[in-house]
Amino acid sequence: MKIAQIVPRMESGGVERGTVEVAEALLARNHVPFVISEGGAMVHDLDRLGVRHIRMAVARKSPSSLRGIGQIARFLSDEHVDVVHCRSRLPAWLTLLALRKFTSSKPRFVTSVHGLHSISRYSSVVGKGERIEAVSNTAREYLLHNYPGVDESRIRVIFRGIDPSQYHRGFRPSYEWQNRWDSEMGKFNPDSNPVLTIVGRITRLKGQHEFLSVLEHLNSSGFPCKGLIVGSEISGHSRYAASLRKRVTRSAHLRNSVWFTGRRSDVREIICKSSFVLSLSTKPESFGRTVLEALSLGTQVVAFDHGGVGEIVKRLFPPGAVTFGEIQSVAARIADLCKEPKSIESHDMTLERMCEETVAMYQELVQ
């Protein structure tokens, strides 16, 4: 099979990681993968694998993106692509229009529900695939509830997966990394207090202000903790990032207790060395890859019980699920789990399973 995946950009994030992972799995099974996007740092990962990346105008919601319709149509036709998988809304609309140019033998059309988008005609395109990949049961229910015309038989629930050789409870960082970390933490956390970590791009959705509230509550109530905010500041959210930093500098309970690490390539190691990973998204998310990674590494998670994150936590670590918005309950749960840690359930949400089910979805359409 020849499979083209289309994403707006290959910069960073779970969707982009999944795109690379599926491309690699297709190569390993002697299929031909392509990735179409407007480029980004993760194109390097595709180059390393030998996956062909094609730069097209598929990211910007502007008239210039209309160029992408003809570009997509020509590429799909010239390369005799069997399946085109659109992992975002704008590429899906552009591809739908491109497919109208075919008179026969057009590629099969696949969409994904990676996010719980606002309900609109624009978002409805995720339900127009001949197969629709839903990354959790939460994503599936979102689609069926909000778009009643979607044929349930076309939906395939394919959970995101981790590589158990990389994320397992026996994982230990390298000797060199551990030495660097010990040096950094010796200055930041000389008293070896519990370390709470939140991972994700710095946006209001990810709940960094809620994270600071939890940390402030614990520190002010005699339960000293340190906090790591791991993630990059992205364009369009600079005011939000500035408000976080201002809050930290003005609070006696946060001033020396928060480290903005920026974007890191060693997130796995940081999660492994953290006491807790928190997920406090202000809106439900379709999945929670970082939550799954943390639990797979054996790190306890405390999270708001909604969306795909709640789905994972209730399945693998029920004590970590807290009612949405209850900051004091999050803080109390962390204090309780510090005193009496709970066991984490094993799971089968693996990268291999995710890729097998994704390839099987493609094969359903071309048999």
Order of alpha helices (4+ residues) and beta strands (2+ residues): beta-alpha-beta-alpha-beta-alpha-beta-alpha-beta-beta-alpha-beta-alpha-beta-alpha-beta-alpha-beta-alpha-beta-alpha-beta-alpha-beta-alpha-alpha
